[in-house]
């Protein structure tokens, strides 16, 4: 009876299945933080940037690939002596 569950006068104890472990709690998806705003809008007032932008905005926009970079002076060499000239 004890080895093969045969010849027993009482029913063998039934083994209860183990309960399933609880599911972990679900959390809402995390949203990445919003990046801080840029210090300057390099597209605003771009038509008149040379006059309307501050020197700080010109420097920042120029350094970050936007307009705001002063046109470099053109150098002309006459008789071996360099001269800065304007072609305006």
C-alpha positions, -999 to +999 in steps of 0.1 A: +000+000+000+027+025+010+049+018-020+025+012-050-007+027-037-024-007-042-043-027-016-049+003+006-082+004+025-082+042+024-076+065-004-041+078-008-037+115+001-039+137-028-011+161-034-023+196-041-005+214-069+016+242-059+001+276-063+015+298-091+037+326-078+021+360-079+028+381-110+051+410-104+033+443-104+031+462-136+042+498-136+034+524-162+062+529-188+088+554-178+090+585-199+125+600-205+129+634-189+124+664-211+157+680-221+162+716-209+153+742-235+180+757-257+193+790-245+186+806-280+164+800-309+187+802-339+158+802-364+140+832-349+149+865-365+174+848-387+167+872-416+182+901-396+205+882-372+236+904-377+217+934-363+190+920-340+209+892-321+230+898-291+267+889-293+261+860-269+234+846-292+256+850-323+284+831-306+261+803-293+243+798-327+276+800-346+292+773-322+262+750-327+260+750-364+235+777-370+238+812-384+255+839-364+291+835-376+306+866-388+318+865-423+356+862-422+376+890-437+391+884-470+428+888-473+444+900-505+481+899-510+496+927-530+533+929-537+539+903-509+521+924-482+488+911-469+459+935-468+424+929-453+399+942-477+361+942-479+342+932-510+309+947-500 
